[in-house]
Structures are given as structure tokens and as C-alpha cells.
């Protein structure tokens, strides 16, 4: 069975891998679309600390059920359109015992700590599989990255009384934006790309700020009566973005960091103490796949417009090269495994 792997930074190779052996509790899925994540790009660039080489990437999945094990319930039938929760959990570490298995100490995400789905078929425990009779497979593949952003909004305890700054309007940032809008918050979207900001407005942002063209701090103070935002969500993974979040948030506010910074962040903790901020990490997603699928099924927003470009499976190496060279303008790249 053909697959593509990141052999080393900057190099994608074609390789043969064994066909999955279906266990009694597993569902066999034929992959139709695979979304590329920021972690995949970081791995390609040699900047992902959790990644080891060589590795088959890919954890944003949509496909069809083609077989299932003897102990898989009737909830799943052959032909169902499905997506996959790509994380593992041990059940016994402190995070799992606290009901936060999304940040399990021993988590192995598909395509990061274990081989992923840039291959025609995968077998997955049925508890990790979610289906939709309404969504197209191109819509369904957006579930995981949107869920990561949605979880970040939940970590920020966002409500209708909040003003929220979303720093970074890629797919994960848009997931956080959609969640914040659904919760009734006023949202200010910040990015360096006008196309992404236009989409943020379509998705419900009340205001947008191009940080490459105007002073973000000055604009935020003007929009918030000099108070700052009550919640700042950092979805870029850059030291400057995290520092900006700390500065933009109001006294007693919350800062949520979703992005993995590729460099150490150095900042003065004075603002955290003086403002008595809640600074929260946000990793993966916790129990929000059904809610996000339900949101996508309502089709209240043009979700598929987040997809920048689709490459065929045979051009997977080209997809990584394209994203590497155009990262500022790309929201989401898909690999179409089977037309």
C-alpha cells in the first residue's frame, strides 16, 4: 500500500507500508480527504519537537467505512462518511484521571508520534470515529482543526459578555472564532492577510485588524474604551503573538495559547501579575467533535471557503512545498486521496 512520509526536514518520499489488519473493535476507513495541519508543516520544516523521522503525516481525516470488526456496534455501517479523533489516551495519567484525556501525558497523535493517514486506508478503534449523514467529505475533514479551535474557546470560558481577540485566522483560529461567535461574544480578528480577515468577517468577526498595516494595540484600545479585550486567543505559535495576547487582554482577563511556538518566548511576567491574568494552554480537543459536526451541518457559514487548495495524492510532496513557500496566504490544504 502506497504512502508518503516525511523522511527528513524538507523531504517527502513515497514508500510502501503494510495494509492495516482490522481488529475486532476497529473500523476500516478508506481515506478520501486528508487535511494538512500546521504541525505537519512544522515537521516538514524540522521545527516540530514532538515529531520523529521518518513519519507518515496526517491526522485531519474524512473517508468512508469499508469494513468493521466483530465487536463494532451497529452505529457504524459500511459506506458511512466519517472523521477520526486522532489522539490516544492512557486512562491513568493525571490528565486522564482529571477527565482531560486530550492532554494525556502519553498521547500519540496520528502523524506526529505515530504514523498517520497519508495513505489509502487506516484502521481506527470505533470510539474514535464520528459520522455525519449530512456533510460532504470535504466539509467533514474540517472537523478536527475546527475542534481544536473550539476547544480553545471553551478553555477561555467565553460567554456573551466577552470581547475576544483571535490572533491568527488559519483554520484553528477560525474554529475559535466560530465558537466565540456562537457563544455570543464580540470578536476582533487579527491577522496579516486580508483574504483571511475577509473570511473572518464572513464568519462573524465584528472587527478585523491587519497587524502588518496598523497598530494593533492602539486599535484594540480604541475598540474597547481603553480597557483591552476580556479574552485573547493566540492561534499562531509565534513568540510575538503570545506577547501581544498578554498586552491586549484587560485586567482580570484570560489568555489562551493554542499555537506551538517554534522559539522560546521571553516576556516580562509583570503584566500577568499586575493584571492577575488566567494564562491557559489549549491542546488538541476534548469532547467537542459532535458539537463541531453539528455546527458544520447547519451550514450557517461558508466553511469550505477556508480550503485554499486541493492536491491529488500523487502530488503530496508538491502540497508541502507549496505550503512552505506560501504559508502566509494558506488557510487549509487538502490531499484528495481518491477522486
Residue frames relative to the residue before (quaternion, step in Angstrom):
aa qw qx qy qz dx dy dz
X 1.0000 0.0000 0.0000 0.0000 0.00 0.00 0.00
X 0.3998 -0.7435 0.4886 0.2204 3.57 -0.76 1.07
X 0.0349 0.7637 -0.6440 0.0285 3.53 -1.17 0.73
X 0.2815 -0.7099 0.6043 0.2271 3.53 -1.35 0.16
X 0.0939 -0.8012 0.5909 0.0120 3.54 -0.97 0.92
X 0.4010 -0.6299 0.5910 0.3052 3.53 -1.31 0.41
X 0.2612 -0.8033 0.5187 0.1315 3.57 -0.29 1.29
X 0.7475 -0.1236 0.1418 0.6370 3.51 1.07 -0.92
X 0.7006 -0.4459 0.2976 0.4709 3.63 -1.13 0.27
X 0.8404 0.1864 -0.1675 0.4807 3.52 -0.89 1.05
X 0.7390 0.3875 -0.2267 0.5022 3.61 1.21 0.02
X 0.1036 -0.7703 0.6289 0.0170 3.56 -0.73 1.20
X 0.0720 -0.8061 0.5870 0.0221 3.57 -0.87 0.96
X 0.4131 -0.6446 0.5717 0.2948 3.54 -1.27 0.46
X 0.0392 0.8036 -0.5922 0.0448 3.57 -0.96 0.82
X 0.4270 -0.6546 0.5524 0.2899 3.52 -1.32 0.29
X 0.0174 -0.7853 0.6188 -0.0054 3.54 -1.01 0.85
X 0.5912 -0.6047 0.3998 0.3534 3.56 -1.11 0.60
X 0.5189 -0.6120 0.4889 0.3423 3.57 -1.13 0.59
X 0.5480 -0.6383 0.4156 0.3457 3.61 -0.95 0.76
X 0.2992 -0.7206 0.5997 0.1778 3.55 -1.11 0.81
X 0.3469 -0.7882 0.4781 0.1727 3.55 -0.42 1.28
X 0.2403 -0.7554 0.5961 0.1279 3.58 -0.86 1.04
X 0.6981 -0.5182 0.3066 0.3876 3.55 -1.24 0.43
X 0.7383 0.3844 -0.2217 0.5079 3.61 1.16 -0.55
X 0.6130 0.5983 -0.3229 0.4025 3.58 1.26 0.18
X 0.3111 -0.6946 0.6193 0.1931 3.48 -1.41 0.42
X 0.2788 -0.7400 0.5877 0.1712 3.59 -0.94 0.90
X 0.1020 -0.8205 0.5624 -0.0094 3.55 -0.65 1.18
X 0.2687 -0.7048 0.6341 0.1698 3.52 -1.05 0.88
X 0.3398 -0.7620 0.5175 0.1899 3.56 -0.53 1.19
X 0.1607 -0.7762 0.6027 0.0923 3.58 -0.95 0.90
X 0.7889 0.0250 -0.0149 0.6138 3.59 0.93 -0.88
X 0.0862 -0.7537 0.6491 0.0567 3.52 -1.18 0.73
X 0.2511 -0.7676 0.5723 0.1420 3.57 -0.79 1.02
X 0.3372 -0.7166 0.5692 0.2211 3.56 -1.06 0.75
X 0.2672 -0.7812 0.5565 0.0932 3.53 -0.91 1.07
X 0.6584 -0.4970 0.3863 0.4127 3.55 -1.27 0.31
X 0.6137 0.5417 -0.3517 0.4541 3.59 1.10 -0.63
X 0.6118 0.5372 -0.3476 0.4651 3.60 1.12 -0.64
X 0.6572 0.4970 -0.3066 0.4765 3.58 0.98 -0.86
X 0.6397 0.5205 -0.3257 0.4624 3.58 0.99 -0.82
X 0.6372 0.5171 -0.3230 0.4714 3.59 1.03 -0.79
X 0.6361 0.5298 -0.3137 0.4651 3.57 1.01 -0.86
X 0.7187 0.4299 -0.2387 0.4916 3.57 1.07 -0.75
X 0.4942 -0.6719 0.4224 0.3548 3.58 1.26 -0.11
X 0.5705 0.6246 -0.3498 0.4026 3.57 1.22 0.48
X 0.5756 0.5932 -0.3727 0.4218 3.60 1.26 0.21
X 0.3183 -0.8068 0.4616 0.1863 3.62 -0.21 1.23
X 0.6830 0.4976 -0.2931 0.4473 3.61 1.12 -0.53
X 0.6169 0.5876 -0.3086 0.4230 3.56 1.33 -0.25
X 0.0883 -0.7736 0.6236 0.0700 3.59 -1.06 0.76
X 0.3494 -0.7580 0.5263 0.1621 3.57 -1.07 0.82
X 0.5938 -0.2341 -0.7698 -0.0069 1.54 -2.07 1.42
X 0.0648 -0.8017 0.5942 0.0055 3.59 -1.14 0.58
X 0.3728 -0.6661 0.5971 0.2468 3.56 -1.10 0.79
X 0.2619 -0.7957 0.5220 0.1604 3.63 -0.53 1.10
X 0.5617 0.6654 -0.4240 0.2490 3.53 -1.37 -0.16
X 0.1702 0.7871 -0.5799 0.1236 3.56 -0.70 1.13
X 0.5931 0.5043 -0.3903 0.4915 3.63 1.24 0.12
X 0.0169 0.8748 -0.4669 0.1283 3.52 -0.04 1.37
X 0.1135 0.7187 -0.6854 -0.0280 3.48 -1.33 0.53
X 0.1771 0.7877 -0.5701 0.1524 3.55 -1.03 0.77
X 0.5001 -0.6387 0.4971 0.3080 3.54 -1.32 -0.27
X 0.4809 -0.6337 0.5233 0.3055 3.54 -1.13 0.69
X 0.0915 -0.8077 0.5812 0.0380 3.58 -0.82 1.02
X 0.7864 -0.0275 -0.0002 0.6171 3.59 1.25 -0.26
X 0.0753 -0.7934 0.6007 0.0638 3.57 -1.24 0.29
X 0.5646 -0.6279 0.4352 0.3123 3.51 -1.24 0.62
X 0.7156 -0.4928 0.3079 0.3877 3.54 -1.33 0.38
X 0.7560 0.3896 -0.2083 0.4829 3.59 1.06 -0.67
X 0.4465 0.6614 -0.4713 0.3755 3.59 1.23 0.35
X 0.4461 -0.7238 0.4507 0.2718 3.64 -0.70 1.02
X 0.6615 -0.5363 0.3702 0.3712 3.55 -1.30 0.38
X 0.3980 0.7160 -0.4664 0.3337 3.54 1.31 -0.01
X 0.7593 0.2844 -0.1576 0.5636 3.60 1.14 -0.65
X 0.0280 -0.7863 0.6173 -0.0048 3.56 -0.97 0.91
X 0.6339 -0.5278 0.4013 0.3981 3.55 -1.20 0.49
X 0.7476 0.3512 -0.2904 0.4831 3.56 -0.87 1.01
X 0.4892 0.6688 -0.4343 0.3532 3.61 1.22 -0.29
X 0.3711 -0.6814 0.5830 0.2411 3.56 -1.15 0.72
X 0.0251 0.8393 -0.5361 0.0866 3.58 -0.63 1.10
X 0.1620 -0.7091 0.6674 0.1599 3.48 -1.47 0.22
X 0.3761 -0.7567 0.5138 0.1479 3.55 -1.27 0.36
X 0.3447 -0.6614 0.6258 0.2283 3.53 -1.14 0.79
X 0.2218 -0.8713 0.4256 0.1024 3.62 -0.18 1.23
X 0.5776 0.6068 -0.3665 0.4048 3.60 1.25 0.15
X 0.2772 -0.7185 0.6016 0.2122 3.55 -1.32 0.30
X 0.0928 -0.7742 0.6202 0.0861 3.56 -1.27 0.25
X 0.4499 -0.7284 0.4613 0.2329 3.55 -0.99 0.91
X 0.4098 -0.7391 0.4475 0.2925 3.58 1.15 -0.57
X 0.7770 0.3588 -0.1817 0.4844 3.62 1.16 -0.33
X 0.5548 0.6019 -0.4140 0.3980 3.65 1.17 -0.27
X 0.7135 -0.4540 0.2932 0.4460 3.64 -1.18 0.26
X 0.6544 0.5119 -0.3286 0.4491 3.61 0.92 -0.84
X 0.6710 0.4877 -0.3050 0.4678 3.59 0.87 -0.89
X 0.6545 0.5108 -0.3221 0.4549 3.59 0.95 -0.81
X 0.6918 0.4503 -0.2683 0.4967 3.58 1.19 -0.56
X 0.5625 -0.6337 0.3776 0.3735 3.59 1.25 0.21
X 0.6071 0.5325 -0.3562 0.4701 3.58 1.22 0.40
X 0.0132 0.8581 -0.5110 0.0497 3.53 0.76 1.12
X 0.5022 0.6518 -0.4228 0.3798 3.60 1.23 -0.26
X 0.7623 0.2880 -0.1654 0.5556 3.57 1.17 -0.55
X 0.0943 0.8222 -0.5452 0.1336 3.55 1.09 0.79
X 0.5359 -0.6515 0.4395 0.3085 3.55 -0.91 0.96
X 0.7760 0.3208 -0.1534 0.5210 3.57 1.08 -0.72
X 0.2191 0.8041 -0.5183 0.1917 3.58 1.20 0.54
X 0.0554 -0.7495 0.6576 0.0529 3.52 -1.22 0.70
X 0.1890 -0.7996 0.5651 0.0748 3.54 -0.33 1.29
X 0.5632 -0.5878 0.4643 0.3489 3.56 -1.07 0.79
X 0.8319 0.2261 -0.1655 0.4790 3.56 -0.93 0.88
X 0.6969 0.3977 -0.2727 0.5308 3.59 1.27 -0.01
X 0.8125 0.1323 -0.0612 0.5644 3.58 0.42 -1.20
X 0.7604 0.1496 -0.1270 0.6191 3.60 1.29 -0.14
X 0.6636 -0.5250 0.3394 0.4109 3.57 -1.19 0.50
X 0.3348 -0.7854 0.5042 0.1296 3.51 -1.02 0.97
X 0.7403 -0.4895 0.3319 0.3196 3.49 -1.38 -0.39
X 0.4135 0.6738 -0.5149 0.3315 3.62 1.07 0.52
X 0.5386 0.5342 -0.3864 0.5246 3.49 0.81 1.23
X 0.6486 -0.5958 0.2893 0.3750 3.66 -0.98 0.63
X 0.8199 0.1176 -0.0300 0.5596 3.63 0.99 -0.76
X 0.0053 0.7580 -0.6509 -0.0415 3.53 -1.25 0.57
X 0.2800 -0.7185 0.6078 0.1899 3.55 -1.28 0.50
X 0.0449 -0.8192 0.5683 -0.0629 3.57 -0.75 1.12
X 0.5319 -0.5967 0.4768 0.3657 3.64 -1.01 0.67
X 0.5550 -0.6685 0.3765 0.3213 3.58 -0.82 0.98
X 0.5885 0.5841 -0.3786 0.4112 3.62 1.13 -0.53
X 0.6803 0.4798 -0.2766 0.4801 3.59 1.23 -0.43
X 0.6294 0.5556 -0.3112 0.4454 3.60 1.28 -0.02
X 0.0580 -0.7878 0.6131 -0.0056 3.58 -0.96 0.96
X 0.1898 -0.8151 0.5434 0.0656 3.55 -0.89 0.94
X 0.0736 -0.7590 0.6418 0.0812 3.53 -1.37 0.27
X 0.3043 -0.7468 0.5650 0.1745 3.56 -0.94 0.91
X 0.6666 0.5315 -0.2765 0.4435 3.56 1.29 -0.37
X 0.7265 0.4688 -0.2572 0.4316 3.57 0.81 -1.01
X 0.4516 -0.6087 0.5688 0.3194 3.51 -1.28 0.51
X 0.6262 -0.5419 0.3932 0.3995 3.57 -1.22 0.33
X 0.6089 0.5377 -0.3537 0.4637 3.60 1.15 -0.49
X 0.6463 0.4757 -0.3122 0.5084 3.59 1.15 -0.53
X 0.6712 0.5422 -0.2998 0.4070 3.55 0.89 -0.98
X 0.6198 0.5667 -0.3476 0.4170 3.60 1.09 -0.65
X 0.6123 0.5645 -0.3431 0.4345 3.60 1.24 -0.33
X 0.4493 0.7381 -0.4304 0.2611 3.59 1.24 -0.30
X 0.7095 0.4790 -0.2951 0.4243 3.61 0.69 -1.01
X 0.7110 0.4292 -0.3069 0.4647 3.66 0.67 -0.87
X 0.6265 0.5165 -0.3433 0.4721 3.60 1.05 -0.66
X 0.6327 0.5414 -0.3246 0.4487 3.58 1.08 -0.72
X 0.6087 0.5477 -0.3511 0.4541 3.58 1.06 -0.72
X 0.6741 0.4742 -0.2865 0.4885 3.58 0.97 -0.84
X 0.6239 0.5453 -0.3255 0.4555 3.56 1.04 -0.84
X 0.6462 0.5151 -0.3121 0.4688 3.56 0.99 -0.87
X 0.6242 0.5463 -0.3329 0.4485 3.57 1.04 -0.77
X 0.6413 0.5070 -0.3170 0.4809 3.57 1.03 -0.78
X 0.6359 0.5152 -0.3283 0.4716 3.58 1.03 -0.73
X 0.6201 0.5358 -0.3423 0.4597 3.58 1.03 -0.76
X 0.6938 0.4797 -0.2722 0.4630 3.58 1.08 -0.71
X 0.3499 -0.7701 0.4703 0.2515 3.59 1.34 0.05
X 0.1585 0.8323 -0.5128 0.1385 3.56 0.97 0.89
X 0.0084 -0.7827 0.6221 -0.0156 3.54 -1.08 0.84
X 0.7293 -0.4501 0.3018 0.4177 3.55 -1.34 0.05
X 0.6394 0.5282 -0.3386 0.4444 3.62 1.20 -0.23
X 0.6102 0.6128 -0.3263 0.3816 3.58 1.26 -0.22
X 0.2135 -0.6767 0.6785 0.1899 3.47 -1.42 0.41
X 0.1170 -0.8360 0.5359 -0.0142 3.56 -0.59 1.20
X 0.1953 -0.7415 0.6310 0.1177 3.54 -1.01 0.91
X 0.1424 -0.7616 0.6285 0.0688 3.56 -0.83 1.04
X 0.1325 -0.8028 0.5798 0.0432 3.59 -0.46 1.20
X 0.7782 0.2029 -0.1975 0.5606 3.56 -0.25 1.31
X 0.0660 -0.8423 0.5347 -0.0177 3.58 -0.45 1.21
X 0.2337 0.7189 -0.5953 0.2726 3.54 0.82 1.05
X 0.7759 -0.3552 0.2209 0.4723 3.58 -1.24 -0.13
X 0.6613 0.4927 -0.3180 0.4679 3.60 0.96 -0.80
X 0.6418 0.5083 -0.3224 0.4751 3.58 0.96 -0.79
X 0.6515 0.5048 -0.3157 0.4702 3.57 1.04 -0.74
X 0.5922 0.5454 -0.3675 0.4655 3.59 1.13 -0.55
X 0.6537 0.4937 -0.3026 0.4872 3.57 1.00 -0.84
X 0.6322 0.5358 -0.3248 0.4557 3.57 1.01 -0.83
X 0.6703 0.4993 -0.3049 0.4565 3.60 0.85 -0.96
X 0.6474 0.5146 -0.3197 0.4625 3.57 0.99 -0.83
X 0.6627 0.5097 -0.3071 0.4546 3.58 0.92 -0.90
X 0.6410 0.5128 -0.3206 0.4727 3.59 1.00 -0.81
X 0.6576 0.5116 -0.3099 0.4579 3.60 0.93 -0.87
X 0.6805 0.4774 -0.2820 0.4790 3.57 1.13 -0.64
X 0.5817 -0.6408 0.3394 0.3686 3.58 1.32 0.06
X 0.4654 0.6984 -0.4380 0.3222 3.60 1.25 0.12
X 0.4495 -0.6069 0.5700 0.3237 3.54 -1.34 0.32
X 0.1336 -0.8353 0.5329 0.0229 3.58 -0.64 1.12
X 0.1232 -0.7464 0.6520 0.0516 3.52 -1.08 0.94
X 0.1719 -0.8063 0.5621 0.0655 3.59 -0.57 1.17
X 0.1114 -0.7977 0.5926 0.0083 3.55 -0.94 1.00
X 0.2192 0.7488 -0.6013 0.1722 3.57 -0.86 0.99
X 0.4776 -0.6584 0.4929 0.3090 3.57 -1.30 0.07
X 0.6862 0.4618 -0.2622 0.4972 3.57 1.32 -0.05
X 0.4231 -0.7430 0.4624 0.2349 3.58 -0.62 1.14
X 0.6040 0.5555 -0.3656 0.4392 3.61 1.09 -0.62
X 0.6611 0.4906 -0.3001 0.4819 3.57 0.96 -0.86
X 0.6576 0.5101 -0.3141 0.4568 3.58 1.00 -0.78
X 0.6073 0.5380 -0.3517 0.4669 3.58 1.08 -0.66
X 0.6479 0.5013 -0.3098 0.4826 3.57 1.03 -0.81
X 0.6110 0.5530 -0.3479 0.4470 3.58 1.04 -0.75
X 0.6333 0.5133 -0.3232 0.4806 3.58 1.06 -0.74
X 0.6297 0.5310 -0.3296 0.4614 3.58 1.00 -0.82
X 0.7209 0.4444 -0.2339 0.4777 3.55 1.07 -0.79
X 0.7295 -0.4931 0.2261 0.4167 3.59 1.21 0.26
X 0.4207 0.6874 -0.4937 0.3268 3.61 1.19 0.14
X 0.4076 -0.7254 0.5030 0.2338 3.56 -0.85 0.97
X 0.7867 0.0742 -0.0139 0.6128 3.55 1.14 -0.71
X 0.1220 -0.7698 0.6195 0.0936 3.57 -1.20 0.53
X 0.1153 -0.7809 0.6128 0.0376 3.53 -1.15 0.74
X 0.2300 -0.7350 0.6231 0.1366 3.55 -0.86 1.02
X 0.2943 -0.8120 0.4795 0.1552 3.57 -0.23 1.29
X 0.6012 0.5418 -0.3696 0.4565 3.60 1.26 -0.14
X 0.7509 0.3993 -0.1952 0.4885 3.56 1.24 -0.40
X 0.8124 0.1324 -0.0794 0.5623 3.62 1.11 -0.41
X 0.5927 -0.5780 0.4358 0.3531 3.53 -1.28 0.41
X 0.3540 -0.7734 0.4872 0.1981 3.57 -0.33 1.25
X 0.6606 0.5265 -0.3191 0.4297 3.58 0.84 -0.94
X 0.6647 0.5064 -0.2966 0.4623 3.57 0.93 -0.93
X 0.6729 0.4962 -0.3004 0.4590 3.58 0.94 -0.89
X 0.6436 0.5224 -0.3238 0.4561 3.59 0.97 -0.83
X 0.6456 0.5119 -0.3266 0.4631 3.59 0.93 -0.83
X 0.6474 0.5169 -0.3153 0.4628 3.57 1.03 -0.79
X 0.7019 0.4773 -0.2666 0.4565 3.58 0.96 -0.87
X 0.7702 0.3556 -0.1735 0.5002 3.59 1.13 -0.59
X 0.5148 -0.6571 0.4148 0.3621 3.60 1.17 0.49
X 0.6603 -0.5560 0.2609 0.4322 3.56 1.09 0.96
X 0.5081 0.6684 -0.4172 0.3478 3.60 1.20 0.31
X 0.4133 -0.6504 0.5212 0.3668 3.57 0.95 -0.86
X 0.5794 -0.5874 0.4338 0.3621 3.56 -1.27 0.28
X 0.5126 -0.6497 0.4590 0.3231 3.58 -1.15 0.51
X 0.7815 0.1032 -0.0653 0.6119 3.59 1.20 -0.54
X 0.0671 -0.7635 0.6409 0.0429 3.57 -1.02 0.86
X 0.1234 -0.7909 0.5981 0.0399 3.57 -0.81 1.07
X 0.1996 -0.7889 0.5765 0.0733 3.55 -0.62 1.20
X 0.0474 0.8207 -0.5619 0.0920 3.59 -0.46 1.23
X 0.4784 0.6657 -0.4269 0.3818 3.55 1.10 0.78
X 0.2643 -0.7672 0.5373 0.2300 3.56 0.84 -0.99
X 0.5617 0.5558 -0.4001 0.4642 3.56 1.01 0.88
X 0.5844 -0.6136 0.3881 0.3624 3.63 -0.89 0.82
X 0.6596 0.5187 -0.3177 0.4415 3.59 0.92 -0.87
X 0.6340 0.5300 -0.3334 0.4539 3.59 1.07 -0.71
X 0.6496 0.4997 -0.3203 0.4751 3.59 1.00 -0.78
X 0.6448 0.5102 -0.3211 0.4699 3.58 0.95 -0.85
X 0.6305 0.5327 -0.3259 0.4609 3.58 1.03 -0.81
X 0.6347 0.5362 -0.3315 0.4469 3.60 0.95 -0.84
X 0.6446 0.5209 -0.3145 0.4628 3.59 0.95 -0.86
X 0.6921 0.4812 -0.2771 0.4611 3.56 0.99 -0.84
X 0.7016 0.5034 -0.2833 0.4172 3.59 0.94 -0.85
X 0.6516 0.5600 -0.3274 0.3932 3.57 1.05 -0.68
X 0.5175 -0.6667 0.4561 0.2823 3.55 -1.09 0.80
X 0.6714 -0.4357 0.3924 0.4531 3.55 -1.31 0.07
X 0.8281 0.1377 -0.1829 0.5116 3.57 -1.00 1.02
X 0.4416 0.7230 -0.4336 0.3069 3.58 1.22 0.37
X 0.4278 -0.6781 0.5377 0.2610 3.54 -1.38 -0.06
X 0.1338 -0.7565 0.6366 0.0677 3.54 -1.10 0.85
X 0.0977 -0.7893 0.6055 0.0285 3.57 -0.82 1.03
X 0.1393 -0.7944 0.5890 0.0516 3.56 -0.74 1.08
X 0.1033 -0.7997 0.5910 0.0231 3.56 -0.56 1.23
X 0.6792 0.5258 -0.2957 0.4180 3.58 0.96 -0.87
X 0.3770 -0.6745 0.5865 0.2427 3.54 -1.18 0.70
X 0.2908 -0.7565 0.5571 0.1809 3.59 -0.57 1.10
X 0.3934 -0.7247 0.5208 0.2210 3.55 -0.96 0.90
X 0.7443 0.2732 -0.1770 0.5831 3.57 1.29 -0.25
X 0.6051 -0.5347 0.4300 0.4039 3.56 -1.24 0.36
X 0.3223 -0.7326 0.5700 0.1859 3.54 -1.11 0.77
X 0.0673 -0.7860 0.6143 0.0146 3.58 -0.74 1.08
X 0.2069 0.7741 -0.5730 0.1721 3.57 -0.66 1.09
X 0.5451 -0.6021 0.4804 0.3310 3.53 -1.32 0.42
X 0.3597 -0.7610 0.5006 0.2025 3.61 -0.64 1.07
X 0.3858 0.7514 -0.4680 0.2600 3.58 1.27 -0.08
X 0.6796 0.4980 -0.3060 0.4433 3.58 0.89 -0.90
X 0.6141 0.5447 -0.3522 0.4496 3.60 1.03 -0.72
X 0.6989 0.4556 -0.2694 0.4810 3.58 0.93 -0.93
X 0.6868 0.5014 -0.2982 0.4336 3.57 0.79 -1.01
X 0.7304 0.3929 -0.2292 0.5095 3.58 0.98 -0.82
X 0.2658 -0.7760 0.5064 0.2659 3.58 1.31 -0.32
X 0.1221 0.8404 -0.5101 0.1367 3.53 0.76 1.15
X 0.3266 -0.6473 0.6389 0.2571 3.50 -1.35 0.41
X 0.0710 -0.7904 0.6084 0.0076 3.59 -0.56 1.17
X 0.0435 -0.8493 0.5215 -0.0701 3.54 -0.40 1.31
X 0.3112 -0.7044 0.6042 0.2048 3.52 -1.03 0.83
X 0.0994 -0.7753 0.6204 0.0634 3.57 -1.21 0.49
X 0.0002 0.8242 -0.5620 0.0696 3.54 -0.59 1.20
X 0.8489 0.0349 -0.0443 0.5256 3.57 -0.95 0.90
X 0.4812 -0.6459 0.4915 0.3312 3.61 -0.96 -0.78
X 0.2022 -0.7883 0.5763 0.0750 3.54 -1.09 0.78
X 0.8720 -0.1578 0.0813 0.4562 3.58 -0.65 1.21
X 0.5496 0.6263 -0.4078 0.3734 3.60 1.04 0.61
X 0.3905 0.7344 -0.4858 0.2688 3.64 1.19 -0.03
X 0.6749 0.4807 -0.3280 0.4537 3.66 0.78 -0.85
X 0.6522 0.5123 -0.3217 0.4569 3.61 0.97 -0.81
X 0.6723 0.4869 -0.3002 0.4700 3.58 0.96 -0.84
X 0.6193 0.5166 -0.3453 0.4799 3.60 1.01 -0.73
X 0.6417 0.5213 -0.3167 0.4649 3.58 0.99 -0.81
X 0.6370 0.5160 -0.3201 0.4750 3.57 1.03 -0.78
X 0.6675 0.4966 -0.3020 0.4655 3.58 0.90 -0.91
X 0.6463 0.5465 -0.3210 0.4250 3.58 1.00 -0.82
X 0.6199 0.5445 -0.3489 0.4445 3.61 1.12 -0.53
X 0.1959 -0.8335 0.4934 0.1532 3.57 1.28 -0.45
X 0.2224 0.7985 -0.5217 0.2018 3.55 0.99 0.89
X 0.7581 0.2447 -0.1354 0.5891 3.57 1.23 -0.46
X 0.5264 -0.6334 0.4572 0.3355 3.62 -1.18 0.45
X 0.1208 -0.8693 0.4737 0.0733 3.56 0.66 1.15
X 0.6837 0.5054 -0.3130 0.4232 3.61 0.87 -0.84
X 0.5314 0.6206 -0.4173 0.3978 3.60 1.22 -0.17
X 0.5306 0.6043 -0.4136 0.4269 3.58 1.27 -0.10
X 0.5941 0.5726 -0.3655 0.4308 3.60 1.20 -0.42
X 0.2966 -0.7965 0.5096 0.1336 3.55 -0.54 1.22
X 0.8018 -0.1009 0.1460 0.5707 3.55 0.86 -0.98
X 0.2002 -0.7610 0.6072 0.1100 3.57 -1.17 0.68
X 0.1218 -0.7847 0.6064 0.0397 3.56 -0.85 1.06
X 0.4657 -0.6424 0.5135 0.3267 3.61 -1.08 0.60
X 0.7016 -0.4931 0.3286 0.3957 3.55 -1.25 0.60
X 0.6843 0.5120 -0.2853 0.4339 3.57 0.90 -0.90
X 0.7119 0.3990 -0.2472 0.5224 3.59 1.26 -0.26
X 0.1942 0.8236 -0.5104 0.1532 3.58 1.15 0.61
X 0.6390 0.5197 -0.3350 0.4576 3.59 0.96 -0.79
X 0.6372 0.5286 -0.3192 0.4612 3.59 1.04 -0.79
X 0.6131 0.5641 -0.3416 0.4351 3.57 1.08 -0.75
X 0.6718 0.4823 -0.2951 0.4784 3.58 0.94 -0.86
X 0.6507 0.5146 -0.3175 0.4593 3.56 0.96 -0.85
X 0.6393 0.5276 -0.3228 0.4569 3.58 0.99 -0.84
X 0.6794 0.4877 -0.2981 0.4600 3.58 0.87 -0.95
X 0.6239 0.5542 -0.3369 0.4361 3.56 0.98 -0.85
X 0.7345 0.4249 -0.2265 0.4782 3.57 1.00 -0.85
X 0.7842 0.2874 -0.1332 0.5336 3.61 1.20 -0.45
X 0.1933 0.8510 -0.4781 0.0987 3.57 1.16 0.54
X 0.6287 0.5703 -0.3398 0.4051 3.60 1.09 -0.62
X 0.7560 0.3787 -0.1974 0.4960 3.58 1.15 -0.57
X 0.6099 0.5792 -0.3443 0.4171 3.60 1.25 -0.26
X 0.2151 -0.7462 0.6161 0.1315 3.55 -1.00 0.90
X 0.7913 -0.1442 0.1406 0.5773 3.59 0.77 -1.02
X 0.1279 -0.7518 0.6440 0.0611 3.53 -1.00 0.97
X 0.1631 -0.7717 0.6089 0.0844 3.54 -1.02 0.90
X 0.2498 -0.6831 0.6586 0.1930 3.51 -1.33 0.54
X 0.2224 -0.7565 0.6008 0.1318 3.58 -0.76 1.05
X 0.2881 -0.8087 0.4940 0.1373 3.53 -0.34 1.31
X 0.7979 0.0104 0.0415 0.6013 3.55 1.06 -0.80
X 0.3777 -0.7468 0.5049 0.2112 3.57 -0.64 1.12
